[in-house]
């Protein structure tokens, strides 16, 4: 009888080497998006058995693997990441209506803060690594203090900015500006077409001056239209569609101030026709 083969020593885990602060910041941004995904599930009242939950959990696992590496201790710990990591129950009502068990749904919702905490712990590791690599940082709360930013823009971005999720903060603030323009104009368009239509020089829905036959007023209207359009294209859109987009805290603050300025000017604009 041949001797049983030894399983051998466990394979060493690979610790990902972050070479630049920007690389760590990119990981922070990606994990911040996954936190936002969980918060969105809760905000939308998604059921625990919904396919969106499975999609978010897979996205979380993929992000952890991409950020830390497939052989990292972080991915080894979380490669079976589930939002609800509490005890699982076997369904016994297969002959019933098929409705979700209220207890399972309640447990799922109660486990969401813990799932966010687990992701925040990974972000904290990256924050420490970024500091070790010497990225110049600013205190987010101190950076916002003393600045007057339009309330709607601040409401959309403040929590994310203070949490270090700078790209997401700018993206949400950009969405807030678009919502403000749509609400005041009555237009259902989105993005650059919305801005070009609402602030059109020749046939505007919203105007910044009463007399657009005056060349100076006309130039201002056209300039503001380009400013709103350019802000959507250059600031709002990249944060939502470019994978791995990274926003520096100081640059994010500049973008928030620009979005706040445009929201302030929107308050001053007058409606001259229906959309």
FIKEKE-323015 format. One record per atom (N, C-alpha, C): y, z, x; residue in one letter. Coordinates in steps of 0.001 Angstrom, whole numbers, plus 500000, padded with zeros to 6 digits. Example, Ala and Ser with C-alpha at 12.3 -4.5 7.8 and 13.67 -1.06 7.14 Angstrom:
# residues 2
494310507800513190A
495500507800512300A
496700507800513200A
497750507080512850S
498940507140513670S
500030507870512900S
# end
This chain:
# residues 275
498810500000500860X
500000500000500000X
501236500000500893X
502063498994500747X
503226498879501620X
504276499904501253X
505012500402502284X
506052501396502013X
507188500796501188X
507780501671500352X
508897501230499505X
510118500935500373X
510745499820500091X
511925499439500861X
513112500320500501X
513846500668501501X
515055501462501269X
516161500577500716X
516935501154499814X
518062500397499246X
519140500161500284X
519094500917501400X
520097500731502434X
521375501460502117X
522243501542503101X
523512502249502889X
524391501502501897X
525219502214501142X
526108501540500194X
527097500639500918X
527417499532500279X
528361498599500870X
529753499236500941X
530414499090502090X
531754499682502201X
532730498999501258X
533609499796500670X
534625499239499790X
535800498720500622X
536374497672500138X
537481497032500851X
538805497532500289X
539638498079501150X
540963498545500738X
541949497415500967X
542555496960499893X
543477495832499996X
544680496194500866X
545020495296501768X
546153495522502657X
547378494790502121X
548325495549501609X
549581494953501162X
550468494759502390X
550859493517502638X
551617493214503848X
553122493256503644X
553569493051502423X
555001493054502147X
555294493884500912X
556519494368500846X
556937495116499666X
556924494232498420X
557240492943498616X
557262492023497476X
555879491882496850X
554832491944497680X
553466491849497163X
553142493056496284X
553557494239496740X
553350495443495932X
554155495368494645X
555378494859494737X
556234494731493550X
555619493772492538X
555004492695493035X
554341491751492134X
553220492439491364X
552445493292492065X
551376494026491398X
551920494981490345X
553027495639490654X
553663496548489699X
554067495791488436X
554628494607488633X
555068493800487494X
553891493384486616X
552800492961487250X
551627492522486489X
551018493672485689X
550889494832486328X
550323495989485623X
551262496462484517X
552566496321484747X
553525496671483703X
553359495808482464X
553003494559482663X
552758493679481521X
551530494128480737X
550528494610481443X
549319495084480753X
549638496332479924X
550505497208480440X
550938498355479648X
551645497877478388X
552497496878478546X
553200496325477390X
552208495750476381X
551118495136476867X
550101494583475962X
549487495683475092X
549189496834475715X
548608497943474946X
549616498452473919X
550868498599474345X
551899499074473425X
552071498110472260X
551899496807472524X
552035495825471455X
550897495937470455X
549678496237470955X
548551496451470043X
548864497584469073X
549428498663469610X
549758499801468753X
550862499452467781X
551894498762468276X
553021498404467408X
552581497490466264X
551601496618466541X
551129495679465522X
550033496270464633X
549620497506464925X
548571498130464116X
547238497420464191X
546910496889465370X
545672496116465535X
544460497038465403X
543426496569464685X
542210497348464510X
541416497388465815X
540640498439466005X
539881498624467241X
538852497526467453X
538407496885466370X
537381495838466453X
537984494437466545X
539300494347466584X
539968493047466620X
539742492361467967X
539660491038467952X
539437490270469179X
540584490442470171X
541767490776469677X
542900490970470587X
542655492145471526X
541964493173471055X
541668494329471907X
540796493898473070X
539760493125472773X
538870492646473828X
539624491773474826X
540532490940474322X
541314490064475208X
542213490882476138X
542850491919475595X
543709492767476418X
542893493505477471X
541734494025477097X
540901494748478060X
540425493833479184X
540072492598478851X
539677491647479893X
540867491316480798X
542047491182480209X
543236490893481016X
543543492048481974X
543337493274481511X
543561494441482363X
542599494423483544X
541326494179483277X
540337494149484365X
540658493047485363X
541014491866484849X
541341490742485733X
542561491062486587X
543549491719485987X
544767492049486735X
544470493050487842X
543694494076487545X
543341495071488567X
542588494404489713X
541667493498489377X
540930492781490425X
541864491902491252X
542786491195490580X
543693490303491297X
544651491082492201X
545112492232491734X
546096492998492492X
545459493726493673X
544318494379493438X
543726495243494466X
542529494614495189X
541928493577494621X
540765492950495239X
539472493361494556X
538505492459494552X
537264492701493804X
536396493789494428X
536577494095495717X
535783495132496373X
536577496410496620X
537699496534495941X
538568497697496152X
538062498898495363X
538372500115495808X
538002501289495020X
538673501294493650X
539881500708493549X
540572500677492256X
539801499827491244X
539334498643491696X
538593497799490762X
537206498374490500X
536601498990491516X
535301499622491321X
535382500707490252X
536523501416490213X
536700502499489245X
537003501958487849X
537650500795487774X
538158500329486478X
537564498988486040X
536468498524486699X
536005497185486339X
535342497149484967X
535124498321484346X
534672498368482949X
535768498979482067X
537011498750482431X
538147499372481736X
538082499096480234X
538189500169479478X
538290500070478023X
539454500940477574X
540195500455476599X
541310501254476079X
540778502547475489X
539713502423474693X
539070503609474115X
537897504001475004X
538115505002475882X
537032505436476759X
536404506742476272X
536640507056475003X
536028508238474407X
534590507962474010X
533925508937473401X
532521508752472991X
532403507638471962X
531372506832472121X
531137505717471211X
530081506096470184X
530257505593468973X
529364505948467871X
528623504718467372X
527367504919466996X
526560503839466455X
526798503753464951X
527115502543464478X
527356502357463050X
526065502559462268X
526140503276461171X
524969503511460322X
525160502966458911X
526300502303458659X
526596501845457292X
526479500327457190X
525446499766457827X
525344498315457839X
525176497732456444X
524757498533455516X
524606497994454169X
525866498127453343X
526900498680453936X
528134498914453197X
529047497712453193X
530317497994453019X
531296496919452882X
531647496265454196X
531299496912455315X
531653496341456607X
533015496759457081X
533679497605456344X
535013498049456753X
534901498927457991X
535936498900458857X
535952499693460079X
535973501176459748X
535267501942460545X
535213503385460382X
536583503972460705X
537203504714459775X
538524505298460052X
538516506212461268X
537375506877461507X
537292507765462666X
537393506963463960X
536740505812464011X
536791504969465198X
538209504457465438X
538886504078464363X
540251503592464506X
541177504703464986X
541009505885464437X
541842507014464860X
541608507347466331X
540346507338466737X
540036507620468142X
540638506544469044X
540534505298468617X
541100504182469391X
542595504388469627X
543325504738468577X
544765504943468700X
545091506163469564X
544254507204469447X
544486508413470246X
544215508179471723X
543375507184472044X
543032506901473433X
544049505990474119X
544947505369473355X
545913504434473943X
546795505078475005X
547381506279474755X
548202506898475806X
547428507130477103X
546154507489476994X
545349507693478188X
545133506397478954X
544943505297478239X
544784504000478893X
546056503625479646X
547195503890479023X
548470503606479688X
548633504491480919X
548221505755480816X
548306506671481956X
547467506175483123X
546267505628482832X
545421505103483896X
546097503936484614X
546736503058483857X
547451501949484475X
548676502443485233X
549357503438484672X
550534503982485352X
550141504614486681X
548940505208486741X
548469505771488000X
548326504702489076X
547844503517488689X
547748502410489638X
549132501936490063X
550058501908489115X
551433501525489445X
552041502523490423X
551764503804490220X
552289504831491134X
551780504606492560X
550519504192492691X
549987503882494020X
550763502742494666X
551079501733493870X
551822500592494396X
553264500965494726X
553851501845493918X
555207502311494196X
555242503013495561X
554237503843495819X
554166504543497107X
553993503553498254X
553130502558498057X
552915501544499090X
554198500752499328X
554912500423498253X
556156499673498403X
557169500476499199X
557243501775498941X
558159502632499689X
557759502677501162X
556445502730501438X
555976502745502821X
556358501465503558X
556391500356502825X
556718499079503447X
558217498864503593X
558987499821503082X
560418499830503386X
561296498987502508X
560856498665501294X
561743497914500402X
562931498771500012X
564135498285500184X
565285499072499751X
565243499281498249X
565392500514497828X
565305500834496405X
566586501495495921X
566779501463494639X
567881502181494016X
567279503059492933X
567911504161492663X
567445505024491587X
567816504360490264X
566830503979489435X
567137503232488211X
568123503951487297X
567935505262487111X
568828505981486197X
570253505997486734X
570385506206488047X
571715506211488643X
572345504821488570X
571517503778488680X
572036502412488631X
572616502092487258X
571989502602486206X
572484502344484851X
573663503220484481X
573737504396485112X
574797505346484766X
576174504740485046X
577075504929484114X
578446504467484307X
578665503012483956X
577608502291483615X
577754500886483243X
577731500769481723X
578637499986481213X
578702499775479778X
577985498476479450X
576803498585478890X
575995497425478515X
575815497449477003X
575930496304476391X
575830496183474934X
574630496983474418X
574820497763473349X
573747498652472866X
572419497952472582X
572461496746472021X
571212496042471690X
570468495621472955X
571205495223473979X
570590494824475245X
570018496050475939X
570779497133475929X
570321498366476569X
569080498914475867X
569079498850474541X
567936499369473785X
566656498603474114X
566788497293474352X
565615496470474642X
565101496685476057X
566001497044476979X
565636497029478399X
565559498391479063X
566222499403478515X
566402500652479254X
565083501311479651X
564170501462478703X
562924502170479008X
562129501433480087X
562086500104479981X
561354499324480973X
562033499391482338X
563355499319482340X
564077499360483626X
563900500714484296X
564034501777483543X
563878503113484121X
562446503341484595X
561497502632484004X
560107502752484419X
559746501858485594X
560734501098486095X
560481500226487236X
559943498857486885X
559903498526485590X
559372497230485152X
560561496263484980X
561118495828486091X
562400495133486080X
562313493735485454X
561266492990485789X
561120491651485217X
560969491718483704X
560124492635483236X
559904492770481798X
561178493250481102X
561960494096481772X
563213494589481188X
564167493426480925X
564286492528481894X
565177491372481727X
564645490438480650X
563340490231480638X
562740489345479634X
562989489863478224X
562771491165478009X
562983491745476677X
564456491710476296X
565337491919477278X
566779491841477000X
567172490425476607X
566566489431477261X
566829488039476897X
566371487732475482X
565217488262475094X
564736488088473727X
565694488747472737X
566236489899473130X
567174490595472243X
568435489765472018X
568930489116473081X
570119488271472932X
569844487125471975X
568688486499472117X
568330485399471223X
568254485882469776X
567701487057469568X
567614487611468215X
569007487853467636X
569926488318468462X
571297488552467997X
571962487239467582X
571772486191468391X
572379484894468085X
571790484328466803X
570487484454466631X
569851483947465419X
570324484703464187X
570443486018464323X
570857486824463177X
572276486489462747X
573177486314463704X
574577486056463335X
574789484631462854X
574051483683463437X
574245482278463082X
573420481858461868X
572301482547461633X
571397482132460570X
570453481030460993X
570519480614462252X
569655479543462741X
568257480081463029X
567259479237462828X
565878479616463128X
565391478978464421X
566259478288465130X
565867477681466399X
565661478765467454X
565211478331468619X
564925479275469694X
565366478683471022X
565563479556472009X
565813479128473372X
567065478289473539X
566993477318474459X
568147476474474774X
568632475660473567X
567726475068472755X
568221474329471581X
569050475209470634X
568664476470470500X
569435477402469667X
570859477519470184X
571005477764471478X
572327477974472060X
573173476704471982X
572558475553472227X
573302474294472195X
573773473956470790X
572969474312469797X
573342474032468413X
574401475008467905X
574167476298468144X
575057477325467601X
576450477248468224X
576515476966469539X
577807476965470235X
578285475561470579X
577793474578469828X
578208473193470034X
579734473069470020X
580249472204470854X
581706472016470919X
582217471277469689X
581522470228469288X
582011469371468212X
581668469872466819X
580553470587466691X
580150471050465360X
579493472422465467X
580244473442465881X
579633474759466134X
579328475512464846X
578350476390464939X
578114477364463881X
578947478609464151X
579017478994465422X
579838480126465856X
580868479634466865X
582101480048466699X
583179479626467595X
583903480843468156X
584396480704469382X
585090481812470042X
586600481772469792X
587108480628469339X
588533480488469005X
588672479777467674X
589794480013467010X
590005479420465699X
590269477919465782X
591052477507466756X
591492476109466837X
590770475403467972X
589720474661467649X
588983473951468683X
589543472561468939X
590680472242468333X
591360471003468704X
592194471233469961X
592528472476470245X
593232472818471473X
592275472649472658X
592719471933473692X
591821471615474792X
591325472848475531X
592181473846475707X
591747475064476398X
590669475790475603X
590863475870474277X
589855476513473433X
588550475711473438X
588685474381473442X
587520473519473464X
586748473681474772X
587488473779475888X
586832473983477185X
586095475324477228X
586725476347476648X
586081477660476623X
584791477606475797X
584835476955474640X
583654476846473789X
582523476143474539X
582879475047475210X
581854474302475944X
581297475132477104X
582171475824477801X
581721476652478916X
580807477776478471X
581149478410477347X
580307479485476841X
578958478950476362X
578970477768475758X
577707477160475334X
576793476951476538X
577360476438477631X
576566476230478846X
576108477562479432X
576935478583479315X
576580479894479867X
575408480499479091X
575461480439477765X
574346480943476952X
573070480129477220X
573216478809477262X
572047477955477496X
571460478206478880X
572319478268479887X
571850478491481240X
571184479842481412X
571687480843480716X
571092482175480802X
569673482175480238X
569471481478479132X
568128481381478562X
567186480668479522X
567646479571480090X
566788478760480956X
566501479428482295X
567513480054482874X
567379480565484243X
566971482030484318X
567226482801483252X
566969484245483322X
565893484671482332X
566025484297481053X
565043484742480056X
563698484061480266X
563692482735480379X
562427482002480400X
561522482306481588X
562027482339482835X
561116482602483963X
560377483925483852X
561033484966483341X
560386486268483224X
559225486282482259X
559217485335481323X
558139485317480345X
557038484328480654X
557331483332481500X
556362482244481669X
555889482045483105X
556604482571484076X
556186482370485462X
555274483502485886X
554027483168486212X
553048484173486605X
553483484826487913X
553472486154487936X
553820486875489148X
555303486943489433X
556144486610488444X
557581486683488682X
557977488114489044X
558820488239490064X
559223489556490537X
560740489649490499X
561247490708489939X
562679490928489822X
563066492131490657X
564021491966491569X
564520493100492320X
565328493985491386X
565340495299491624X
566083496182490717X
567573495876490652X
568176495527491801X
569604495227491783X
569884493908491072X
569019492905491288X
569213491629490602X
568955491771489108X
567956492570488741X
567684492806487325X
568894493425486643X
569558494347487327X
570738494986486755X
571862493966486549X
572024493048487506X
573022491989487340X
572710491133486125X
571440490821485943X
571046490018484788X
571289490766483480X
570997492048483464X
571238492837482255X
572728492888481927X
573559492991482939X
575000493015482698X
575486491675482152X
574919490567482663X
575280489250482136X
574846489117480683X
573636489527480378X
573153489475478992X
574003490361478093X
574423491514478614X
575296492400477855X
576647491772477584X
577183491061478585X
578466490367478406X
578357489317477300X
577271488550477325X
577097487519476297X
576918488135474917X
576262489284474839X
576127489967473550X
577486490463473064X
578328490945474001X
579677491378473638X
580501490206473109X
580429489067473781X
581194487902473335X
580684487392471994X
579391487524471769X
578827487124470482X
579439487932469356X
579688489214469584X
580304490058468563X
581694489540468190X
582358488895469153X
583715488394468916X
583733487023468233X
582623486300468329X
582572484936467778X
582640484979466246X
583194483911465686X
583338483808464233X
582466482674463708X
581890482900462550X
581063481882461937X
581953480858461238X
581767479588461586X
582631478541461021X
581878477634460060X
580544477662460114X
579744476890459146X
578349477487459077X
577620477118458014X
576242477563457884X
575322476694458725X
574223477290459164X
573274476513459985X
572548475498459126X
# end
